[in-house]
């Protein structure tokens, strides 16, 4: 699909399989999510621009590569997005963090915002928006609209699983925002859940099911 990258690294796919298993414990699911999010972060940041900095090693003075520009912003769509956030911060601990609180009305499936907090200079930074599921896409579309209202211009969206219906709606709403995912599943069911999926990521991560 145009604008969609499937991260098919063997370790990503292996860990995702164990996350899908219904018998995987809360602790196991949480650990796997943190591990897989680090791998996904590695892939979504592989084209970051570099500059050089003159440093001294124990042996010589060299011009060594360092990231160019301002630090990244990881924008977590609460609450499940925090599961991806933790592993990404392990890899990029200096990143700024935004939180977007939206929940899906179980009757209308529409996104309702209840919290928003982001760095003031978000328009000058690359913003990676994270949420494990791209299902109906209502929450992700609303979250990115809010970030754009605050001035964000350079955005990417990262998820574990995506449904074809969600990708279509997301790309229609935000064609300028590339999507990175570990897998594109078959479909959504009548309740708006991804099939075969892995269930509700937030419930499985926090043991609230």
N, CA and C of each residue as an Amber inpcrd file, in Angstrom:
protein
   627
   0.8320000  -1.1960000   0.0000000   0.0000000   0.0000000   0.0000000
   0.8700000   1.2520000   0.0000000   0.4310000   2.2430000  -0.7380000
   1.1850000   3.4860000  -0.8300000   1.2430000   4.1720000   0.5290000
   2.4470000   4.5760000   0.9220000   2.6230000   5.2810000   2.1800000
   2.6400000   4.3980000   3.4050000   2.6710000   3.0740000   3.2180000
   2.6660000   2.1370000   4.3340000   3.8900000   1.2340000   4.2450000
   4.6430000   1.1470000   5.3260000   5.8130000   0.2710000   5.4090000
   5.5350000  -0.8340000   6.4120000   5.6360000  -2.0930000   5.9520000
   5.5000000  -3.2330000   6.8520000   6.8940000  -3.6560000   7.2970000
   7.1350000  -3.6170000   8.5950000   8.4420000  -3.9590000   9.1450000
   8.4680000  -5.4700000   9.3740000   9.0660000  -6.1780000   8.4280000
   8.9880000  -7.6360000   8.4320000  10.2650000  -8.3030000   8.9380000
  11.0150000  -7.6000000   9.7690000  12.2210000  -8.1910000  10.3470000
  11.8440000  -9.4770000  11.0800000  12.6370000 -10.5450000  10.9340000
  12.2970000 -11.8250000  11.5730000  12.0550000 -11.7270000  13.0790000
  12.8380000 -10.9390000  13.8010000  12.6350000 -10.8170000  15.2420000
  11.3110000 -10.1270000  15.5620000  10.9470000  -9.1510000  14.7460000
   9.6620000  -8.4810000  14.9400000   8.5220000  -9.4750000  14.7480000
   8.5790000 -10.2370000  13.6620000   7.5060000 -11.1820000  13.3770000
   7.4280000 -12.2920000  14.4340000   8.5690000 -12.7510000  14.8940000
   8.6150000 -13.7890000  15.9190000   7.9600000 -13.3130000  17.2130000
   8.3320000 -12.1270000  17.6660000   7.7730000 -11.6010000  18.9120000
   6.2900000 -11.3010000  18.7640000   5.8850000 -10.8330000  17.5920000
   4.4780000 -10.5350000  17.3600000   3.6260000 -11.7970000  17.4670000
   4.1430000 -12.9080000  16.9860000   3.4080000 -14.1720000  17.0870000
   3.1150000 -14.5180000  18.5380000   4.1000000 -14.3580000  19.4150000
   3.8980000 -14.6620000  20.8310000   2.9470000 -13.6640000  21.4830000
   2.9220000 -12.4290000  21.0040000   1.9710000 -11.4550000  21.5310000
   0.5440000 -11.7950000  21.1210000   0.3760000 -12.3920000  19.9670000
  -0.9580000 -12.7570000  19.4910000  -1.5650000 -13.8960000  20.3160000
  -0.7410000 -14.7830000  20.8510000  -1.2490000 -15.9630000  21.5560000
  -2.0840000 -15.5560000  22.7660000  -3.2940000 -16.1060000  22.8560000
  -4.1880000 -15.7070000  23.9470000  -3.6850000 -16.1630000  25.3050000
  -2.8230000 -17.1880000  25.3470000  -2.3280000 -17.6690000  26.6290000
  -1.1260000 -16.8780000  27.1430000  -0.5980000 -15.9460000  26.3610000
   0.5210000 -15.1230000  26.8230000   0.0820000 -14.2820000  28.0200000
   0.8600000 -14.3140000  29.0820000   0.4990000 -13.6120000  30.3180000
   0.6160000 -12.1010000  30.1640000   0.0440000 -11.3920000  31.1370000
   0.1660000  -9.9310000  31.1440000   1.6330000  -9.5130000  31.1890000
   2.4080000 -10.1520000  32.0610000   3.8280000  -9.8140000  32.1690000
   4.5640000 -10.1280000  30.8760000   4.2490000 -11.2560000  30.2830000
   4.8970000 -11.6300000  29.0300000   4.5250000 -10.6980000  27.9000000
   3.2510000 -10.3210000  27.8320000   2.7950000  -9.4030000  26.7890000
   3.4870000  -8.0590000  26.9240000   3.5850000  -7.5680000  28.1620000
   4.2140000  -6.2700000  28.4150000   5.6980000  -6.2960000  28.0350000
   6.3650000  -7.3870000  28.3800000   7.7920000  -7.5130000  28.0480000
   7.9950000  -7.5760000  26.5370000   7.1690000  -8.3510000  25.8510000
   7.2900000  -8.4720000  24.3970000   6.9990000  -7.1430000  23.7090000
   6.0190000  -6.4090000  24.2220000   5.6860000  -5.1160000  23.6260000
   6.8510000  -4.1460000  23.7490000   7.5070000  -4.1500000  24.8990000
   8.6620000  -3.2670000  25.0900000   9.8020000  -3.6650000  24.1520000
  10.0260000  -4.9700000  24.0090000  11.0970000  -5.4490000  23.1240000
  10.8020000  -5.1200000  21.6610000   9.5790000  -5.3750000  21.2270000
   9.2500000  -5.1750000  19.8240000   9.2220000  -3.6850000  19.4790000
   8.8430000  -2.8440000  20.4510000   8.8100000  -1.4150000  20.1730000
  10.2060000  -0.8560000  19.9450000  11.2090000  -1.4140000  20.6060000
  12.5900000  -0.9860000  20.3630000  13.0050000  -1.3220000  18.9390000
  12.6260000  -2.5040000  18.4750000  12.9490000  -2.9060000  17.1060000
  12.2090000  -2.0390000  16.0850000  10.9490000  -1.7380000  16.3620000
  10.1820000  -0.8870000  15.4500000  10.7580000   0.5260000  15.4010000
  11.1890000   1.0200000  16.5570000  11.8010000   2.3470000  16.6120000
  13.0730000   2.4020000  15.7800000  13.8530000   1.3370000  15.8350000
  15.0780000   1.2520000  15.0420000  14.7580000   1.4200000  13.5620000
  13.6730000   0.7790000  13.1110000  13.3270000   0.8220000  11.6940000
  12.7500000   2.1780000  11.2720000  11.8980000   2.7610000  12.1140000
  11.2350000   4.0030000  11.7090000  12.1920000   5.1890000  11.7320000
  13.3380000   5.0340000  12.4150000  14.3120000   6.1290000  12.4980000
  15.5390000   5.9000000  11.6210000  15.5050000   4.9050000  10.7520000
  16.7220000   4.5540000  10.0140000  17.1550000   5.6190000   9.0040000
  16.2760000   6.5640000   8.6420000  16.6510000   7.5870000   7.6740000
  16.8390000   8.9690000   8.3100000  17.0240000   9.0250000   9.6220000
  17.2670000  10.3130000  10.2670000  18.5540000  10.9360000   9.7220000
  18.5410000  12.2430000   9.5940000  19.6890000  12.9360000   9.0320000
  20.8190000  13.0340000  10.0560000  22.0410000  12.9590000   9.5310000
  23.2310000  13.0260000  10.3680000  24.0930000  14.2190000   9.9860000
  24.8200000  14.7070000  10.9540000  25.8940000  15.6560000  10.7090000
  27.1280000  15.0850000  11.3950000  28.1760000  15.8570000  11.5070000
  29.3810000  15.3450000  12.1760000  29.8010000  16.2630000  13.3080000
  30.5100000  15.6740000  14.2450000  31.0290000  16.4050000  15.3940000
  32.4770000  15.9670000  15.6020000  33.3360000  16.9390000  15.7990000
  34.7550000  16.5990000  16.0210000  34.9370000  16.1030000  17.4490000
  35.4580000  14.8960000  17.5760000  35.6800000  14.2920000  18.8940000
  37.0830000  13.7180000  18.9610000  37.5090000  13.4320000  20.1500000
  38.7940000  12.7680000  20.3520000  38.5580000  11.3720000  20.9080000
  39.0240000  10.3770000  20.2140000  39.0440000   9.0210000  20.7420000
  40.3600000   8.8490000  21.5100000  40.5500000   7.7450000  22.1800000
  41.8430000   7.5210000  22.8380000  43.0200000   7.4780000  21.8630000
  42.7000000   7.3440000  20.5510000  43.7660000   7.1780000  19.5650000
  43.9270000   8.3490000  18.6030000  42.8280000   9.0920000  18.3480000
  42.9170000  10.1230000  17.3060000  41.7540000  11.0970000  17.4180000
  41.8430000  12.2030000  16.6430000  40.7440000  13.1560000  16.5070000
  40.0160000  12.8640000  15.2000000  38.6850000  12.7300000  15.2710000
  37.9180000  12.4090000  14.0600000  36.6410000  13.2370000  14.0100000
  36.0590000  13.3230000  12.8090000  34.7280000  13.8820000  12.6260000
  33.7470000  12.7080000  12.6330000  32.9780000  12.5810000  13.7040000
  32.1130000  11.4170000  13.9010000  30.6400000  11.7910000  13.7030000
  29.8280000  10.8450000  13.2090000  28.4110000  11.1430000  12.9360000
  27.5750000  11.2840000  14.2020000  26.6950000  12.3010000  14.2030000
  25.7060000  12.5040000  15.2620000  24.4050000  12.9440000  14.5950000
  23.3020000  12.7550000  15.2880000  22.0170000  13.1730000  14.7350000
  21.9750000  14.6860000  14.5460000  21.3620000  15.0970000  13.4390000
  21.2660000  16.5110000  13.1220000  19.8840000  17.0400000  13.5110000
  19.8370000  18.2730000  13.9620000  18.5620000  18.9040000  14.2690000
  18.0900000  18.6600000  15.6920000  16.8570000  19.1020000  15.9530000
  16.3000000  18.9950000  17.2980000  15.8970000  17.5520000  17.6030000
  15.7600000  17.2710000  18.8790000  15.4170000  15.9260000  19.3190000
  14.0120000  15.5390000  18.8540000  13.7980000  14.2320000  18.7290000
  12.5150000  13.6860000  18.3100000  11.4380000  13.9210000  19.3620000
  10.1900000  13.8320000  18.9140000   9.0510000  13.7680000  19.8190000
   8.3400000  12.4400000  19.5750000   8.1490000  11.6730000  20.6370000
   7.3080000  10.4890000  20.5850000   5.9520000  10.8790000  21.1660000
   4.9000000  10.7430000  20.3790000   3.5610000  11.1260000  20.8110000
   2.7410000   9.8650000  21.0560000   2.4300000   9.6130000  22.3120000
   1.7120000   8.3990000  22.6990000   0.2120000   8.6550000  22.7700000
  -0.5460000   7.8230000  22.0540000  -2.0040000   7.8640000  22.1620000
  -2.3820000   6.9790000  23.3460000  -2.8660000   7.6160000  24.4080000
  -3.1510000   6.9010000  25.6510000  -4.3320000   5.9480000  25.4780000
  -4.3150000   4.8220000  26.2110000  -3.2860000   4.4630000  27.1610000
  -2.2960000   3.4750000  26.5680000  -2.7750000   2.7180000  25.5610000
  -1.9670000   1.6170000  25.0220000  -0.6840000   2.0970000  24.3660000
  -0.6750000   3.3340000  23.8650000   0.5240000   3.8520000  23.2270000
   1.7290000   3.8710000  24.1490000   1.4790000   3.9550000  25.4610000
   2.5900000   3.9810000  26.4130000   3.3940000   2.6880000  26.4070000
   2.7680000   1.5960000  25.9950000   3.5030000   0.3450000  25.8910000
   4.5790000   0.4020000  24.8360000   4.2980000   1.0420000  23.7070000
   5.3080000   1.2540000  22.6690000   6.3090000   2.3170000  23.1100000
   5.8260000   3.3260000  23.7890000   6.6620000   4.4520000  24.1970000
   7.8560000   4.0120000  25.0360000   7.6490000   3.1030000  25.9700000
   8.7140000   2.7170000  26.8900000   9.9100000   2.1090000  26.1600000
   9.6520000   1.2060000  25.2380000  10.7420000   0.5860000  24.4950000
  11.4450000   1.5550000  23.5780000  10.7020000   2.5160000  23.0280000
  11.3070000   3.5130000  22.1490000  12.2120000   4.4510000  22.9320000
  11.7970000   4.7930000  24.1610000  12.6410000   5.6460000  25.0000000
  13.9020000   4.9180000  25.4630000  13.8410000   3.5880000  25.5230000
  15.0640000   2.8360000  25.8120000  16.1050000   3.0970000  24.7330000
  15.6460000   3.2210000  23.4880000  16.5540000   3.4290000  22.3590000
  16.9160000   4.9010000  22.1840000  15.9610000   5.7900000  22.4200000
  16.1920000   7.2370000  22.2390000  15.7790000   7.9510000  23.5290000
  16.5740000   7.8330000  24.5870000  16.1690000   8.3750000  25.8860000
  16.0530000   9.8960000  25.9360000  16.6560000  10.5840000  24.9790000
  16.5900000  12.0420000  24.9810000  15.3670000  12.5950000  24.2560000
  14.5350000  11.7260000  23.6810000  13.3630000  12.1960000  22.9450000
  12.3910000  12.9300000  23.8580000  11.7290000  13.9430000  23.3130000
  10.6320000  14.5840000  24.0120000   9.3940000  13.6830000  23.8960000
   8.4170000  13.8960000  24.7780000   7.2340000  13.0460000  24.7820000
   5.9660000  13.9030000  24.8030000   5.0250000  13.5440000  23.9420000
   3.6830000  14.1230000  23.9610000   2.6960000  13.0350000  24.3480000
   1.6180000  13.4130000  25.0290000   0.5660000  12.4680000  25.3850000
  -0.7630000  12.9940000  24.8460000  -1.4900000  12.0940000  24.1970000
  -2.8040000  12.4340000  23.6540000  -3.8010000  11.4390000  24.2100000
  -4.7530000  11.9430000  24.9950000  -5.7520000  11.0730000  25.5910000
  -7.0280000  11.0660000  24.7660000  -7.2830000   9.9670000  24.1060000
  -8.5370000   9.7900000  23.3760000  -9.0720000   8.3940000  23.6920000
 -10.3690000   8.2740000  23.7520000 -10.9500000   6.9420000  23.9010000
 -12.0470000   6.7620000  22.8620000 -12.3160000   5.5080000  22.5540000
 -13.2910000   5.1890000  21.5230000 -14.6430000   4.9040000  22.1630000
 -15.6550000   5.6730000  21.7720000 -17.0080000   5.4170000  22.2300000
 -17.4560000   4.0610000  21.6920000 -17.8410000   3.1600000  22.5820000
 -18.1420000   1.7940000  22.1610000 -19.4160000   1.7030000  21.3120000
 -20.2630000   2.7330000  21.3650000 -21.4780000   2.7190000  20.5440000
 -21.2400000   3.3210000  19.1690000 -20.5720000   4.4790000  19.1390000
 -20.3660000   5.1610000  17.8530000 -19.0190000   4.8520000  17.2210000
 -18.0590000   4.3090000  18.0100000 -16.6770000   4.0450000  17.5870000
 -15.9050000   5.3200000  17.2790000 -16.4560000   6.4860000  17.6610000
 -15.7850000   7.7540000  17.4230000 -14.8060000   8.0600000  18.5550000
 -13.7700000   8.8480000  18.2240000 -12.7410000   9.1970000  19.2070000
 -13.1620000  10.4310000  20.0010000 -12.9960000  10.3650000  21.3180000
 -13.3220000  11.4790000  22.2040000 -12.0540000  11.8630000  22.9630000
 -11.6350000  13.1220000  22.8550000 -10.3890000  13.5680000  23.4920000
 -10.6400000  13.9810000  24.9350000  -9.7160000  13.5850000  25.8240000
  -9.8170000  14.0080000  27.2230000  -8.5080000  14.5720000  27.7720000
  -7.4000000  14.4920000  27.0130000  -6.1210000  15.0220000  27.5060000
  -5.1920000  15.2790000  26.3260000  -4.4230000  16.3800000  26.4290000
  -3.4100000  16.6680000  25.4090000  -2.2850000  17.4760000  26.0330000
  -1.0520000  17.0100000  25.8630000   0.1240000  17.7390000  26.3590000
   1.2850000  17.4360000  25.4330000   1.9060000  18.5010000  24.8860000
   2.9930000  18.3150000  23.9250000   4.0090000  19.4370000  24.0740000
   5.2550000  19.2040000  23.6230000   6.2680000  20.2680000  23.6610000
   5.8180000  21.4900000  22.8580000   6.1970000  22.6720000  23.3230000
   5.7770000  23.9110000  22.6770000   6.3040000  24.0340000  21.2480000
   7.5310000  23.5620000  21.0100000   8.1490000  23.7340000  19.6900000
   7.9930000  22.4850000  18.8310000   6.8360000  21.8560000  18.9280000
   6.6160000  20.5970000  18.2250000   6.7130000  20.7540000  16.7080000
   6.4570000  21.9650000  16.2270000   6.5280000  22.2070000  14.7870000
   7.9350000  22.1220000  14.2210000   8.9460000  22.1840000  15.0820000
  10.3350000  22.1260000  14.6280000  10.9360000  20.7320000  14.7470000
  10.1170000  19.7390000  15.1180000  10.6530000  18.4160000  15.4020000
   9.9300000  17.3330000  14.5880000  10.6210000  16.2200000  14.3730000
   9.9710000  15.0320000  13.8290000   9.1450000  14.4030000  14.9380000
   7.8590000  14.1680000  14.6600000   6.9370000  13.6000000  15.6410000
   6.5450000  12.1910000  15.1900000   6.8300000  11.2130000  16.0480000
   6.4380000   9.8320000  15.7740000   5.2830000   9.4860000  16.7020000
   4.1200000   9.3000000  16.1160000   2.9010000   9.0230000  16.8640000
   2.7710000   7.5080000  17.0260000   2.5050000   7.0450000  18.2500000
   2.4970000   5.6030000  18.5040000   1.1830000   5.1440000  19.1320000
   0.6870000   4.0240000  18.6140000  -0.4940000   3.3560000  19.1390000
  -0.4320000   1.9210000  18.6210000  -0.6020000   0.9120000  19.4800000
  -0.4440000  -0.4570000  18.9970000  -1.3700000  -0.8470000  17.8440000
  -2.6070000  -0.3080000  17.8320000  -3.5900000  -0.7410000  16.8450000
  -3.9940000   0.4000000  15.9150000  -4.0350000   0.1170000  14.6090000
  -4.6850000   1.0100000  13.6510000  -5.9050000   0.2380000  13.1470000
  -7.0080000   0.3920000  13.8740000  -8.2150000  -0.3940000  13.5940000
  -9.2020000   0.4500000  12.7890000 -10.1280000   1.1320000  13.4680000
 -11.0350000   2.0400000  12.7520000 -10.3050000   3.3000000  12.3020000
  -9.1830000   3.6080000  12.9530000  -8.3490000   4.7940000  12.6930000
  -8.9450000   6.0690000  13.2820000 -10.0670000   5.9940000  13.9610000
 -10.6740000   7.2090000  14.5120000  -9.7570000   7.9050000  15.5080000
  -9.1580000   7.1470000  16.4200000  -8.2930000   7.7460000  17.4350000
  -7.0380000   8.3380000  16.8200000  -6.4260000   7.6080000  15.9070000
  -5.1810000   8.0880000  15.2980000  -5.4300000   9.3110000  14.4180000
  -6.5160000   9.3160000  13.6790000  -6.8430000  10.4790000  12.8410000
  -7.0650000  11.7080000  13.7150000  -7.8470000  11.5450000  14.7850000
  -8.1230000  12.6740000  15.6810000  -6.8510000  13.1620000  16.3670000
  -5.9810000  12.2380000  16.7670000  -4.7420000  12.6140000  17.4490000
  -3.8230000  13.4010000  16.5350000  -3.7070000  12.9730000  15.3050000
  -2.8140000  13.6750000  14.3790000  -3.4060000  15.0250000  13.9750000
  -4.7170000  15.1040000  13.8710000  -5.3400000  16.4130000  13.6210000
  -4.9950000  17.3840000  14.7440000  -5.0390000  16.8990000  15.9740000
  -4.7200000  17.7490000  17.1290000  -3.2620000  18.1820000  17.1030000
  -2.3560000  17.2670000  16.7570000  -0.9400000  17.6060000  16.6800000
  -0.6850000  18.6290000  15.5740000  -1.3690000  18.4910000  14.4540000
  -1.2200000  19.4660000  13.3690000  -1.7370000  20.8280000  13.7920000
  -2.8250000  20.8570000  14.5550000  -3.3430000  22.1290000  15.0620000
  -2.3180000  22.8370000  15.9330000  -1.5000000  22.0530000  16.6570000
  -0.4520000  22.6200000  17.4960000   0.8130000  22.9760000  16.7150000
   0.8260000  22.6870000  15.4140000   1.9430000  23.1110000  14.5750000
   2.8210000  22.0090000  14.0360000   2.5520000  20.7530000  14.3870000
   3.3840000  19.6460000  13.8890000   3.2650000  19.5410000  12.3770000
   4.4150000  19.4200000  11.7170000   4.4410000  19.3390000  10.2490000
   5.0680000  18.0520000   9.7480000   5.9840000  17.5020000  10.5130000
   6.7270000  16.3130000  10.0960000   6.3300000  15.1560000  11.0140000
   5.3890000  14.3270000  10.5350000   4.8290000  13.2780000  11.3780000
   4.9640000  11.9090000  10.7270000   5.0890000  10.8960000  11.5850000
   5.0260000   9.5020000  11.1690000   4.1500000   8.7650000  12.1760000
   3.4880000   7.7040000  11.7130000   2.6270000   6.9260000  12.5980000
   3.1460000   5.5000000  12.6890000   3.2800000   5.0040000  13.9250000
   3.8240000   3.6680000  14.1650000   2.8210000   2.8350000  14.9520000
   2.5530000   1.6200000  14.4600000   1.6520000   0.7080000  15.1690000
   2.1530000  -0.7200000  15.0270000   1.6120000  -1.6020000  15.8670000
   1.9220000  -3.0230000  15.7740000   1.1280000  -3.6930000  14.6690000
  -0.1760000  -3.4670000  14.6880000  -1.0900000  -4.0940000  13.7400000
  -1.9580000  -3.0430000  13.0780000  -2.3010000  -3.2900000  11.8220000
  -3.1970000  -2.3970000  11.0960000  -4.2300000  -3.2290000  10.3390000
  -5.4410000  -2.7080000  10.2560000  -6.4830000  -3.3050000   9.4300000
  -6.5510000  -2.5510000   8.1060000  -6.8660000  -3.2370000   7.0140000
  -6.9690000  -2.5370000   5.7200000  -7.9380000  -1.3610000   5.7680000
  -9.0510000  -1.5260000   6.4860000 -10.0340000  -0.4370000   6.5760000
  -9.4430000   0.7740000   7.2810000  -8.6700000   0.5250000   8.3420000
  -8.0530000   1.6200000   9.0730000  -7.0050000   2.3400000   8.2570000
  -6.2100000   1.5790000   7.5310000  -5.1890000   2.1900000   6.6780000
  -5.8370000   3.0880000   5.6290000  -6.9050000   2.5910000   5.0210000
  -7.5830000   3.3800000   3.9810000  -8.1110000   4.6950000   4.5410000
  -8.7550000   4.6390000   5.6980000  -9.3020000   5.8580000   6.2930000
  -8.1900000   6.8020000   6.7410000  -7.1410000   6.2510000   7.3260000
  -6.0250000   7.0710000   7.8000000  -5.3440000   7.7790000   6.6390000
  -5.0650000   7.0500000   5.5760000  -4.3560000   7.6310000   4.4280000
  -5.2190000   8.6720000   3.7140000  -6.5220000   8.4800000   3.7460000
  -7.4240000   9.4650000   3.1550000  -7.4240000  10.7560000   3.9690000
  -7.3840000  10.6080000   5.2980000  -7.4060000  11.7840000   6.1790000
  -6.0520000  12.4780000   6.2510000  -4.9730000  11.6870000   6.2540000
  -3.6220000  12.2420000   6.4180000  -2.6550000  11.6090000   5.4040000
  -2.8060000  11.9480000   4.1300000  -1.9350000  11.3510000   3.1110000
  -0.4710000  11.7410000   3.2530000  -0.1880000  12.7890000   4.0480000
   1.1770000  13.2520000   4.2490000   1.8800000  12.5430000   5.3980000
   1.1950000  11.6300000   6.0860000   1.7730000  10.9560000   7.2550000
   2.0080000   9.4840000   6.9190000   3.2640000   9.0590000   6.7600000
   3.5320000   7.6480000   6.4620000   3.2180000   6.7550000   7.6540000
   2.8110000   5.5260000   7.3590000   2.4440000   4.5420000   8.3730000
   3.4880000   3.4310000   8.3880000   3.9270000   3.0650000   9.5870000
   4.8370000   1.9420000   9.7790000   4.1380000   0.9430000  10.6900000
   4.1260000  -0.3260000  10.2920000   3.4390000  -1.3410000  11.0730000
   4.1700000  -2.6700000  10.9570000   3.9530000  -3.5400000  11.9500000
   4.5640000  -4.8670000  11.9070000   3.7400000  -5.8400000  11.0760000
   2.4450000  -5.5670000  10.9010000   1.6060000  -6.4780000  10.1220000
   0.3160000  -5.7870000   9.7060000  -0.1910000  -6.1710000   8.5350000
  -1.5180000  -5.7720000   8.0820000  -2.3990000  -7.0160000   8.1590000
  -3.3870000  -6.9880000   9.0480000  -4.2420000  -8.1500000   9.2510000
  -5.4040000  -8.1700000   8.2600000  -6.3080000  -9.1270000   8.4430000
  -7.3440000  -9.3870000   7.4430000  -8.4240000  -8.3110000   7.3730000
  -8.9760000  -7.9460000   8.5420000 -10.1780000  -7.1010000   8.5190000
 -10.5200000  -6.6390000   9.9320000 -11.5590000  -5.8060000  10.0030000
 -12.1890000  -5.4510000  11.2760000 -13.4560000  -6.2770000  11.4550000
 -13.7690000  -6.6240000  12.7160000 -15.0500000  -7.2760000  12.9620000
 -16.1190000  -6.2190000  13.2340000 -17.3320000  -6.6640000  13.5550000
 -18.4450000  -5.7300000  13.7330000 -18.2680000  -4.8240000  14.9400000
 -17.3700000  -5.1870000  15.8600000 -17.1010000  -4.3580000  17.0340000
 -15.9060000  -3.4310000  16.8410000 -15.3190000  -3.4540000  15.6580000
 -14.1980000  -2.5700000  15.3730000 -12.8540000  -3.0860000  15.8330000
 -12.7580000  -4.4040000  16.1090000 -11.4910000  -5.0040000  16.5120000
 -10.8190000  -5.6680000  15.3120000  -9.4780000  -5.6560000  15.3240000
  -8.7130000  -6.2570000  14.2320000  -8.7660000  -7.7760000  14.3410000
  -8.9820000  -8.4380000  13.1890000  -9.0070000  -9.8930000  13.0980000
  -7.9140000 -10.3470000  12.1260000  -7.0590000 -11.3240000  12.4740000
  -7.0570000 -12.0950000  13.7240000  -6.5410000 -11.3150000  14.9280000
  -5.7370000 -10.3130000  14.7270000  -5.3560000  -9.3860000  15.7870000
  -4.6770000 -10.0220000  16.9810000  -4.8030000  -9.3310000  18.1190000
  -4.2630000  -9.8430000  19.3860000  -5.1280000  -9.4170000  20.5680000
  -6.3520000  -8.9990000  20.2700000  -7.2490000  -8.5250000  21.3160000
  -7.0380000  -7.0520000  21.5980000  -7.4700000  -6.6060000  22.7540000
  -7.3010000  -5.2160000  23.1660000  -5.9200000  -5.0530000  23.7810000
  -5.0530000  -4.3070000  23.1200000  -3.6570000  -4.1880000  23.5700000
  -3.5600000  -3.5750000  24.9620000  -4.3770000  -2.5570000  25.2380000
  -4.3400000  -1.9290000  26.5560000  -4.7300000  -2.8840000  27.6680000
  -5.8050000  -3.6240000  27.4490000  -6.2490000  -4.5940000  28.4450000
  -5.2190000  -5.6750000  28.6780000  -4.6100000  -6.1560000  27.5950000
  -3.6240000  -7.2230000  27.7400000  -2.3410000  -6.7310000  28.3980000
  -1.9970000  -5.4830000  28.1550000  -0.7800000  -4.9320000  28.7300000
  -0.9370000  -4.6180000  30.2150000  -2.1240000  -4.1520000  30.6020000
  -2.3280000  -3.7230000  31.9840000  -3.1630000  -4.7090000  32.8150000
  -3.5860000  -5.8130000  32.1980000  -4.3320000  -6.8210000  32.9300000
  -5.7060000  -6.3800000  33.3660000  -6.3680000  -5.5570000  32.5470000
  -7.6620000  -4.9940000  32.9370000  -8.8350000  -5.6480000  32.2340000
  -8.5990000  -6.7200000  31.5150000  -9.6960000  -7.3680000  30.7960000
 -10.5670000  -8.1590000  31.7500000
